């Protein structure tokens, strides 16, 4: 009975998946920029249908690409073709304009309405035909719904229902502009151009976007926030410096590993430096190169190995394992395997496993390819986008990236944000990760480890048995013995395919909050036992339970591989601290979770808090910090 319960929990965490991977959404489509509601991408135009039953929005990217979406419930949006179903704006005159100069647009609900609106540098409203005006989008000199106003629409059925389009998306008011709500959290207008980093123990993913710049997703959150990206500025400065060194070459891509520097240009040329950029040598590329070098990635462990992706109609994926002396195309030889007639925008590789992922206008593709030697069998590319939601499956992919362990694949889908899936190649090599968040953080006595890539029959290390708690064809879970000591353990894994050894760092404590594959941390209301999430939030002055692993030894001693007792579970020996937005909380207990193996329960008392909403939570023990997660608080 206990084992069935454990396996159920493990599957929630994603450690025993045995079915083909599906994509999951990472974050939403809204951005917190301190406006009336989450913002989105630029919207050029909004209009109502003639009968007022539907609203249309025309989105616009920095490159000028436009799409039209329709909503009838003001929640979900559907892409549509160009439509003439629009309410004609009523002709309107005003006694005077609220702003000097040309470019002010006047609109009204109907010709008999005395309520009119004027769109200029701000949105203005008038209830007396334009004799007096008041601003609807500024409060004490602060923008309520952003800037860059482009279009306003008034419902033909209600002259107080207005919708505004600007650089921050779509905004709706039901009271003539006195209050606003955003319609951006479901509008497919979130254009990620590059995935800068995947989730780590202290931060969520960071992305570069079309017009919202650099954003980060708080761990466990759904609303993106502005972030810094010093690597973007550093890369631009390096490209500019090397361009001058090459006499003004139109450089577009760079990759650095140690003293090795690879450079690519918009005209398809490639260079390499082996002395940290002091000298730049041109490289010979295959015939038929017609497009820009979009991205270069290099193997940090062996800089002689690199991959480059190109636009144009020629080869799209180039490989070298000889420091650029020779390059060959990985596009595939047959029509079934070739990346034909599609632009390629991003690339990621697991060099040890020989796995390559590319983001293209036709979706995300994966291939197994020899990256350190000459070709064997023909390269076959598999489209991974077919398991995305239908609308996202047909959208271009703009970037791909593997997490630090090579277990999770992240993809940017144009307009639809970020999705993640277990990387298909993960079954090719055994790797050991922390069960809590699939990171490479150190293990601790009593903690849980996930072995990715196969079924583990038994595991030993340092003359100790590491019990196998759950085993699947692609992933298994083991517990670190309470007697284990570090700083490193050679873990011997016996599998149906043979015996493998993997090094695992071990510390006295290595706290980690358990996080599900959906990014939601395992937090519970201590009184009801219900999980805490966006629908069931934590409350000021309440008690919260945190499920974690890696808190080390307990007292009294407890056998490894045995479920904790339901009464008087062993207590954590190392003092545990919990911080909420940097403020320390009162820890009322820290024990093993009754009825489970390897899980720890930390209970805290929440104080009376005034600044309610999303907050950052983490655990500290023995001088080590856990991953940071998000918890939402309400009164």
Number of C-alpha atoms within 10 A of each C-alpha: 5 12 14 10 11 17 17 14 15 20 15 15 23 20 26 24 18 13 8 9 14 15 19 18 18 23 23 20 24 27 26 15 18 13 17 17 19 23 30 30 28 26 26 24 22 25 26 25 19 17 12 17 13 17 23 23 25 21 26 22 18 11 7 7 8 12 18 20 20 22 18 15 10 15 12 15 20 14 16 11 9 10 9 8 15 16 18 15 19 17 11 19 14 17 10 12 19 24 15 9 8 8 11 17 15 22 22 26 26 20 14 9 14 16 19 27 32 26 20 21 15 20 23 24 27 20 15 14 19 23 12 15 20 17 16 22 24 16 9 6 7 10 15 17 29 21 16 17 23 19 20 24 25 28 25 22 13 14 20 20 17 24 27 29 27 24 21 26 33 29 24 22 18 16 13 23 23 12 13 22 18 24 22 26 22 18 27 26 26 30 28 26 21 20 23 18 18 19 21 18 19 14 17 24 21 23 28 21 18 20 18 21 15 21 24 25 23 23 25 25 25 20 20 25 19 16 14 13 16 8 10 13 10 11 14 14 12 14 21 17 14 20 17 12 14 15 8 11 17 19 26 20 22 25 21 19 17 12 12 19 21 29 27 28 22 18 18 21 20 23 18 23 18 17 12 15 19 11 14 19 15 15 17 13 17 12 9 11 18 17 20 21 29 23 23 25 22 26 19 15 11 15 23 17 20 25 26 26 28 27 24 18 14 18 24 29 24 20 24 22 22 14 20 23 13 14 20 18 19 26 21 19 13 12 10 12 17 19 25 16 14 17 22 28 23 27 26 24 25 18 20 13 18 15 21 22 27 27 27 25 17 19 26 28 21 21 22 20 23 20 23 17 11 11 12 8 9 15 20 20 22 16 16 18 23 14 15 20 14 10 11 20 18 16 18 23 31 27 28 27 24 23 19 14 16 23 21 19 21 27 29 28 30 24 24 24 25 26 19 23 22 21 18 19 21 22 18 16 12 20 20 22 21 24 31 29 22 29 21 18 23 22 33 30 26 31 31 26 30 25 26 27 21 21 24 27 15 17 21 19 20 15 8 14 20 26 19 21 22 23 22 17 16 20 24 25 26 26 26 28 25 22 16 24 17 15 13 16 18 14 21 18 20 16 15 10 9 8 13 13 16 14 13 20 16 21 21 23 24 25 29 30 28 26 24 21 21 15 22 21 28 19 27 21 19 18 10 8 11 13 19 23 19 14 8 14 20 25 19 16 13 16 20 22 25 26 22 28 30 31 36 27 24 20 13 11 13 19 13 20 20 14 20 22 14 11 8 10 21 20 20 21 15 16 12 17 19 21 17 17 12 11 10 15 17 15 19 12 14 26 21 30 23 17 17 19 24 27 24 32 22 25 23 22 17 19 13 12 13 10 10 14 14 19 16 19 24 23 24 19 19 16 11 14 18 24 24 23 28 23 22 20 22 15 14
